[in-house]
């Protein structure tokens, strides 16, 4: 297992898959991706051009394509040299092979540029990783106009690509699109990952939850990304993944290098469910910040819906008492606590405590929250500024702008130029001071608008701004985490605009969507679960009618939906009835008993919300399991359903607890015959708990 070299062939092995490419002088040819095959069996024939219009470079399944010679397909790399030359001729220079690592060094035959393809095998995680480094080893500058991290070539045509579409409040709408002879492009141009597509690919022909070949991967980047999938007329299908080349270029001066973000990728013939479980485990164990990646997430209360911007110390204390009564463990003050922040029109950027709302600062509130036995958290949006703020009045040049253009506001705010050292120092210092002076355990880091007029006049390399912004933000978060290791951070961007593998390196969880309608959330969370784990998904119970959909859904259904992630409460509990508070207290108590299974267990999508009458999701952790079932709409008089479980052990007997009843059944029975559940009426739901005894 790991890595093996045989003649000119390199093979990467994990527990269940193999990835093979062949080293040639001018071509690194992709050979195979699938189940294990003896490496000695591979013998790739010499590539032949089809005609003078169809060169070997387009016919070949290249491991790394670049603009040069007779290449007219989409390529991973395009550069311009100082003398005006705009192509490459790369030759194989060296190969380094270790037990779980491969480096392939390519050099241009004339110009001083090196490209290193880097592969890593995560054998036990059953995944591979690849990224690229580009080096300028000469004296003249090199302009990189386009560079992707990853290229995958699959034999044959007729594949489908799976991803999500949508917009704010409607993130995560699953779609499946055939990859034909035209290109399918998934991307963001907004400065962050955004709400429209997500930086992963899932390629299959006929895969279902438990069967079918799936090729998948996700980009470790949070910003403008691009994924291209296309069927080639020569009988193969390509996928390219990387930083979006839209309005982007990087100039490498003498001795400089550019390291591209990693793509983690894999193959399975066991369907979409196996893909998801593999990615979930890997994200938790290998990517998430290690100081919290094995810790249970607390039940959160956020005061936003209760008070909006009208935040006052005494009222927040009363809310905290009510939150404690129903079982919350973390109390979070959202927008409105700082500057002259009485609406979204002013105050953003002035990160000092509003003395009218908190005459003695945050300490009295925090002391009360801590005395109640809860931790304290707070909301910030450090990358943004209102024109009506002291920060902007003092530093109008600190925002992205072009000198002869009027800045466009969105949500009454502008984007700070995070590539300026002065801005970086300011953001770090005010947040460091906030955390140093106050006993804060949680930061919700928001980002409520995309970029416009993206001029960073301080940069010599003007179109590198998209990349440098993300780097600057994450460097600040990294520094804050190093100094304040007991604070955990949530990534929010008007909902799910920063759900990606790049941000999960620095943040402990995502805010998945501003849409908290429980019916819509079932769809959003199902799509989210394709790649991302429940441990990183914050999900709230909020009030009805829902602010976005005007839909009214029973409180129990809302709780069960939110209990499939890391539970939060966002409703105005001041207005809850005694009955609602009792339901909430009971549901939170139930969640605390099973949250370790949800947050760290293997997920099984038993029935999909768009395809079946009921929606069922199961989590399995060692000898325990929990199953959530939902009936959004009852059809006629049907109220009884049978659910076949997964992930249990056939020979073990499990105690089943459902709706106050208990009985014992074997794993064989539960997975082959199933559990009968009764759900009556619209928006009926339940939770089933199983334990081997």
DAMO-V475616 format. One record per run of one state. SS is the DSSP state (H for helix, E for strand, C for the rest). FROM is the first residue (numbers start at 1). LEN is the number of residues. If there is no record, write none. Layout:
SS|FROM|LEN / SS|FROM|LEN
This chain:
C|1|1 / E|2|5 / C|7|2 / E|9|5 / C|14|4 / E|18|6 / C|24|4 / E|28|7 / C|35|4 / H|39|3 / C|42|9 / E|51|1 / C|52|2 / E|54|1 / C|55|1 / H|56|4 / C|60|2 / E|62|1 / C|63|3 / E|66|1 / C|67|10 / E|77|5 / C|82|8 / E|90|8 / C|98|3 / E|101|8 / C|109|4 / E|113|10 / C|123|4 / E|127|10 / C|137|5 / E|142|14 / C|156|4 / E|160|6 / C|166|7 / E|173|6 / C|179|5 / E|184|4 / C|188|12 / E|200|5 / C|205|7 / E|212|1 / C|213|1 / E|214|6 / C|220|5 / E|225|8 / C|233|3 / E|236|8 / C|244|6 / E|250|3 / C|253|4 / E|257|3 / C|260|3 / E|263|6 / C|269|1 / E|270|1 / H|271|17 / C|288|12 / E|300|3 / C|303|1 / H|304|4 / C|308|5 / H|313|14 / C|327|3 / E|330|4 / C|334|4 / E|338|1 / C|339|14 / E|353|1 / C|354|9 / H|363|9 / C|372|3 / E|375|6 / C|381|3 / E|384|2 / C|386|4 / H|390|5 / C|395|1 / H|396|3 / E|399|1 / C|400|10 / E|410|1 / C|411|2 / E|413|4 / C|417|4 / H|421|17 / C|438|4 / E|442|4 / C|446|16 / H|462|22 / C|484|4 / E|488|4 / C|492|1 / E|493|1 / C|494|2 / E|496|1 / C|497|6 / H|503|3 / C|506|3 / E|509|3 / C|512|6 / H|518|11 / C|529|5 / H|534|3 / E|537|5 / C|542|13 / H|555|8 / C|563|3 / E|566|4 / C|570|3 / H|573|3 / C|576|2 / H|578|23 / C|601|1 / E|602|6 / C|608|7 / E|615|7 / C|622|2 / E|624|8 / C|632|8 / E|640|4 / C|644|9 / E|653|6 / C|659|2 / E|661|6 / H|667|6 / C|673|2 / E|675|4 / C|679|5 / E|684|9 / C|693|1
